[in-house]
Amino acid sequence: MPVSDILLLVLAGFAAGGMNALAGGGTFFSFPALLAAGLPPVTANATNAVALWPASLAGAWAARASLRPLGGYLVPLLIAGLAGGLLGGLLLLVSGDAVFAKLIPWLLLLATALFAASPWLSRWLAARRGGAAQPPHSPLSLAAHVGVSIYGGYFGAGMGILQLAAFSIEGHPLARSNALKNLISAVIYSVATATFIIAGRVSWYELVILLVGATVGGYVGGALGQRLPANLLRALVIAVGSGMTAYYFWVTYFA
C-alpha cells in the first residue's frame, strides 16, 4: 500500500474517531477514505462496520446501569436488532459491489440529511415524550426497529439518529433512548461484523490502520469535547457529508 493511502486512512480514522466522540458522523470520513484507498464498495463498508464495532460495545457497556431495570422488555428489541442486522449484512453481501456503488450517494444523502436535521428532530421529539416507565411494544414499533436495524447492517451512517427517533417517539426519556440506541447498535454491529468476517469481506490491513487513527482520534476528541463549539463541529460534519454526497453523485451518475 502506498504511503499516501496509509496516511489517508490514519487521518480519516483520526477524524472519524474524534468526530464520533464529539458530535457523531465519523463514517463520513472513514468510509470514503476506504473507497479512496482502493477497496471495493462492499469491502469498504464491511471494513468500516468492523472498525465501528468496538466503540458500539463500549457504548452499550457504559449504558448497562440504565438498561438493567428493563429486564425482559429488552428481549423483543434485541431480537429485532439481531434479525435486522443479520438481514442488512446479508443484503449488502448479496447485492454486490455494482448495486451498492449505485446506492452510495443516496445513502450518504440520507445520512447527511438526518444528521443536519437532528437538532430540529430532537426538539420535535422532546414535545412528544411521555413519562411512561416502559412504553409497550407494538407490531408497528417492532417493525420500525427491524427496518432501522436492516439499514444499520446494510450501511449504518445515520443509524443512531433513526434509533433515537424510534425510541423517543415510543415515549422513552432521552437518557433511556440513548442507552437503548447504544445497546441495539452493539447488537447490529456485532452480527454484521460476524457476517462480514465469515464472508471474508473485511480488509484487515486497512482495518488496523483505520483503528489506530480512530483510537487516537477518539481520545483527542474526548479530551476536546468540552472546549470546542458544538455548532462548529456539526457544521464540519455536514460540510463533509454534503461534499461526499455531491462527489459520489457525480462519479456514479455523471462522470
N, C-alpha and C positions, 0 to 999 in steps of 0.2 A: 504493500500500500504506500502511495506517495506520502511524503512528509506533510504536504499541504492538506491531504484528506485527514490525516491524523490530527493535525491542528484544528481543522474544521470540526471534527467530532468532539474533541476536547472542549473547544469553545462553545459548541452547541450544547453539550452536556452541562457545562458550567452555567450557561444561560437558562437551560431548562430547569436544572435543579434550583437555581436561585429564584426564578420566576414562580415555580411551584411553591416554594417556601414563602414568597412574598405576596403573590396575587393570583397564582394559577396561570394556566396557559402555556406550560413548558413544552407541550407537544408541538406547538407552532415552531419551536426552534429545533427540537431533536428529530422529528420525522422528516422534514425537508432536508436536513443535513445528511441523514442516512441515504436518502434518494440521491443527493448530490455526490455522495461517496461511491455511487455506482451500484447500490443494492437494488434488486427488482422491487417493485411496489409492495407485493405481499410480504417478502422477506423483510423489507424495511419496517413495515407496520408490525410484523411479528416481533422483530428485534426490539422495536420501541416499546411494545407492550411488556416484554420481559424486563426491560430496563425500568419500567414503572412499578413492577411487581413488589420489590422490597419496600418502597415507600407506602404502598397501599396496605401492606401487612403492618407496618409501623403505625399507620394511622388507625387501623382497626384495634390494635393492641392498646393504643393510648386512650381509645374511647370505651374500653371494656367496662369501666365503672358505670357509665351511663346506660349501657346495654344489658348488664346483668339482671336488673329487675324485670326486664321484659320477658324473660324465660321462653316459654313455648310460643309466644307471639311471633318470635323471630323465625320459626321453622318455615312457614309458607314463603317468607321473604327470601330466606336462604335457598329454598328450592327454586324460586323464580330466578334468582341471580345465577344459580348453578346451571339451570336449564338454558337460560338466555345467553349466558356467557359461552357455554359449550356450542350452542347453535350459531351464535355470531362468529365464533372462531372457525367452525366448520364451513360456514358460508364464505368466509374470507378465503379459506383454502380451496374450496370448490370453485369459486368464481374465477380464480386465477388472476394473473398479472394484468391481462388485457382489459378485463372488465373493471377491476379495481382501479386501474390507471384512469379510466374514464370517469370514475366516481370521485376521485381525489379532490378536484376543485369544488364539487358540490358539497362534499363532507367538510372541507375546510371552510366553505362559505357558511354552512350551518353552525359549525363550532364558533366561528368568529362572531356571527350574529348573536348566538346565545351568550357569549362572553360579554359582548358590548351591551346587551340588554339586561344583564344580570342585576344591576342596581335597581332598575325600574321593576324588574320581575320580583326582586326581594321585597320591595315596598308594597307591591300589589299582593304578594303572598302574606305579608305581615297583617294586612287588613282581613285576611280570611282565616287566620289561625284561630283555632278554638282551644279550650283548656282541657279537652278530653284526655284522660290518662293514657288510653290506648284505643285510638280510633279503630273500629272494626274493619277487618278485611272484607273486600267485596270482589266478585269476579272481575269487575272493571278495573279496580285498583291493582289487582294482581296481574291482569293482562298488561296494564301500563308498565309495571315493573319488569315484566318479561320483555316487553318491547325495548325499554331502556337498556336492559342487560344485553339484548341482542346487538343493539347499537354499540355498546361498550366492548363486546367481544369482537365486533367487526372492525371498529375504528377507534373509538374511545375519547377523542378530543371533545370536550364539552359535556361528557357524560355526567360529571359531578353536578353541573348546573341542572341537568334534566332530573337527576335523582333528588336534589334538594327541592325542585319544584313538585315532584310527585309526592314526596313525604309531607311537604308543607301544605299542599292542597288537601291532603287527607286530614290535616288538623294537628300534626305533631308540632311541638315547640321547636324553635330553630336549633337549639343545642342538641335535642334528640334527633332532629332531621339530619344534622351534620354527622352525628355518631352513626346513625343508620347508613348514611351515604358511605362513610368510611368502611363499615363492615361489608356492605354489599359490593363495593368496589374491590375489596380484597378478594371476595369470592369470585367475582368476574375475572379479575386479572389472574387469579390462581388457576382457574380452569382453562382460561385462554392460554396461559403460559404453558401448562401441561400439554394442551393440544398442539401448540406450535412446536414445542420441543420434540414431542413424539413424531410429528410430521417432518421434522428435520428442516424447518423453515427459519431457524434462528441463526444469524451470523455471529458467532461467538467473539470473533476478533473485534469487530466493530462494537459489539455489546460491551466488552470490557473497557474499551477506550471511552465509550459514552458514559459508563458508570463512574469512571474515575472523575471525569469532569462534573458529572451530576452530583457526586458526593461532596466535592469541594464547593460547588455552587450552592448546594443546599445548606451547607454550614455557613457560608458567607451570607446567603440570603436570610437565614435565620438571625444572624447577628445584626444585619442591617434593617431588619423588619420594623424596628421602632423609630428609625431615623429618616427613611426616605418617604416622600409623599406618595400615598396610595394612588392618587389620581394620575401621577406621572407614570407609575408602573403599569397601571391599567391601559393608559394611552399607548405605551410601548407595545404591550401585547396585542392590542387592537391593530396598531400600525403594522406589526409584523404579520399578523394573521391576514389582514387585508392585502398586504403586498404579496404574500404567498398564494392567496386565493387568486388574485389577478394574474400572477405569473403562471400558475398551473392551468387556469382557464385558457391563457394564451398558447402555451405549449401543447395543450391537449386538443384544442379545437381550432386554432387559427394558424399555428406555425407550420 
